[in-house]
Amino acid sequence: MDKDFVENILFELLNQCHEKYGDAVEKIWFYEDELCPSCNKRKIDAVSMGDESALSLNAFMYHDLNTLIGYFLCSYCVTNLFGKGNKQKLLYKKLEENLKTAYHEHIKSQVS
């Protein structure tokens, strides 16, 4: 997928967040690791939808640092996160913690 395309979508998400949260969104960052940020095991891949396939582009608002974090998921985690049941709350919590950790590591790498 073209990086400019993803960035344009993230900027659209940023604009939508500005409409909803105002100036609370100060930065955007995209999780670029090859491994899924939810499971940290599988590579990010497309979800099969019949004859079509799609990537799951998502965003998480990290309120503590006023940052919109964009990310892709692996097809396995997409299926689990968008399924039904109480398991999703735990999966989302783990995903958010993983994204926060990755973002803090990114910040530290920029300072070094």
Phi, psi and omega in degrees: 000141182291129182298322178297322179299313179297316179299320178297320178294319178297320178294325175295317175299319178299316178299318178295321177294322177298322178296322183276317187252355181069222183281005179296333178270110182253334185219159169233149178214141179247128177289115188249009179295153178287333181272147179300133181287348179277309183260339184055028181237313187258151175288150177293132181215175182276153176266130177281131179228077185071236178277351182257165172222153184215149172266146179263095177271125185228168176217147179232129177271110178270091188298323183301326180245014177051045185234132172270120181253120176266151181197156170255160175236160172284160183298326179297312182290325177302313181299316180290319183291328182262009176282184180258154176120176182279346182299332184298323180300317178293321179295318179295320179298316179296316179300313180298319178296319178297319179293319177299315179299314180298321180294318178297321177296321177298314180299315179299321181292333179284332181280325184294000000 
